[in-house]
Amino acid sequence: MAANIERMSMAQAVPAPRAFAGAAQSFAVQPAKGVFIENRWRPAHSQNAVDVVDPATGIVFAQIADCGREDVNAAVAAARRAFDQGAWGRTRPTDRGRMLARVAELIARHAEELAVIEARDTGKPLSLARGDMVATARYFEYYGGAADKVHGDTIPYLPGFFVATEREAHGVTAHIIPWNYPAQMFGRTVAPALAMGNACVIKPAEDACLSAHRLVELIAEAGFPEGAVALVPGRGETAGAALSGHPQIDFISFTGSPEVGALIQIAAAKNHVGCTLELGGKSPHVLFADADLDEALPIIGKGIVMNAGQTCSAGSRVLVERAIYDKVAAGLAAYFTGVRAGSPEMDLDLGPVINAAQKKRVETFRARAKADGIPLLAEGSIAPGVDPAGYFVTPSLYGPVPRDNDLACEEVFGPLLVLIPFEDEADAIRLANGTDYGLMAAVWTRDGNRALRVSRRIRAGQVYVNGFGAGGGIELPFGGMKKSGHGREKGLEALLEFSTLKTIILRHG
């Protein structure tokens, strides 16, 4: 029986910290492992490599294989054999669940090792990386418990007929994982797919993928048959494109930008397969005049700063009823003034953004805001002693921001928060729905009728009332509307996404 990871204290789930290996120093670059197929590493066919850069220092510290079409073909073929002819395709749901539970236990056992890898790879504070490992283990625990509990139905029909439905695995599923939460996203998409019996081929983001390399090893250690899981590291335009367009892939899960999501959807359509897309957001907090600001403001501030703002569901817009605008602005300014960015081992409020391109993107938004004359209400600080070559950006609070300004409408994916005043409930709803995105929202009010009324009119896949959690818990279905994508992850809904429904009609006379 797997330990209940979610209820473990952090001290229980993660051993006491060891010396962090991410400080700037001279070291040999770790060589690429290759491609993971049939529970072992093999050299990549291309023999090329991609450098892995420490975001806190700008230094190359590892390499991953730059897989191409031949490597993807080999991985998909192995997954196909495992599902169609091998032991994995014959594994009972109960046994799948037990294997997933063992993965959860192994993640908990190796949590500190994984957290150090994740912090070094992404630049996030070490404590945040530790929390990510608790969540990753919980995904495997949750779906391990659900694997043998996906039931079909019987349907009343004509006399002389018996009709039943059952859920079946798609077959071979592709998992294209982003760089902001590599381990968590691995668990979020791979665990439910395995629970349903799919064979998984995983392409992690080249910017941060080392935890995925370790997780596939733990899956093999947990006893999964050969071919159940494969890992093809590499660039999106090579390995990612080959995987998403592969004719032997039966379903695709992708998290990333709307632009790449459109390409994934086109590739899926050409092969007539389905996909789940989670494509980002510009999620609003809606603060009415009767909101409990002592409760709301710390949650809002922490939500945009966490992971350096690189969270699809981050609440990056604060819509404020005009009567309390000054009070909200002052409270959030006080919060931002105390925010500090630093390297992972400093374990401050946030780390650097992932790479030079992302730093340039955030700084471009800051420069535009200055050029447009948008008031800068407060800034955090970058801790002394960080490497000047690291990709650090200054957390910033702006307001009031014109509602049609790029800063108010476009996803920055950085620690920038905007304040926008509104006049009344109808105006708040217009503003909340006034972007191309629809991933998450929060409504802050003591009026229960208004809370329900506004929540139901906001076009978003998840709406919190008097609270906010980036994507919610493992049990809560999560996904977007509009350009935030479609399909649902998390909760039992994910099992439905990673399966197809078959109807059996028996005429018995």
Secondary structure, DSSP 4 states (H G I P E B T S, - for coil): ----GGGS-HHHHSPPP---TTSS---PPBPP--EEETTEEE--TT--EEEEEETTTTEEEEEEE---HHHHHHHHHHHHHHHHTSTGGG--HHHHHHHHHHHHHHHHHTHHHHHHHHHHHH---HHHHHHHHHHHHHHHHHHHHHTT-----EE--STTEEEEEEEEE-SEEEEEE-SSSHHHHHHHHHHHHHHTT-EEEEEE-TTS-HHHHHHHHHHHHTTPPTTSEEE--S-IIIIIHHHHT-TT--EEEEES-HHHHHHHHHHHHHTT-EEEEE----PEEEE-TTS-HHHHHHHHHHHHHGGGG--TT---EEEEEGGGHHHHHHHHHHHHHT-EE--GGG--SB---SSHHHHHHHHHHHHHHHHTT--EEEE-EEPTT--TTS-----EEE-SPPTTSHHHHS---SSEEEEEEE-SHHHHHHHHT-SSEESEEEEE-S-HHHHHHHHHHS--SEEEES---TT--TTS-B--EETTEES-BSTTHHHHHTEEEEEEEEE--
